[in-house]
Amino acid sequence: MTSVVNTTPAPETCPDCDGERQVLTAQVVGRGLRRRTVEQYAACLTCDGTGHTPNGGATS
């Protein structure tokens, strides 16, 4: 009996979100002593939220 091995390479993870599909964003609000930084997560725009390298890692 012959075993079959799937040789399809795993897709590379996105370099910006490391495969997490979202990135931490920060925005500074206010001025002077009342200034503060608001952090939140947003969908990664590089990979469109898939977590994989865009275009299969191909460069054009």
N, C-alpha and C positions, 0 to 999 in steps of 0.2 A: 504494500500500500504506500502511495506517495503522499506526503503532506504538502499542502499548498500554503505558501506564505504570501501575505499581502505586502507588496513592495511599494505601495503608494506612500510617498513621503508626507510626514505631518506638516501642515501649514506652519510657516514661521509666525511667531507672535509679533504684534505691532510694536515698533520701537518706541512709540510715544506712551502707550498705556500698558506695555508689558503683558498684553493679553487680558487685562482686567476689564476692558471695554468701556472704562470711564477714567477721567482724569480729574485731579484736584485743581480747582481754579480759585484764585484769590482776587478780591477787588477792594481797593481802599475807599472808604466812605468818610466824608467829613474833611475838616481842615484843622490845622494846629493841634491844640490839646484835646479836641473832641474827635480827632481822627481815629478810626479803627479799621481793622482788616476783616473782611467777611470771606470765609472759605466755604466752598461747597463743591460737590461732585457734578460733573457734566459728561455727557456722552462724548467719546473720543471722535473727533471729526476726521482724523487721519485715516482710520480704518472703518469709519461709519458705524462704530459700535459692534463690529464683528469680532474684534480681538486678534485678527490675523493681518499680516502684512498686506498692504494694498497691492493689487495687481500681481499677487503671488510673488512679490519681491523683485519683480522685473523693473528695470530702470530704462527709461527711454531717452 
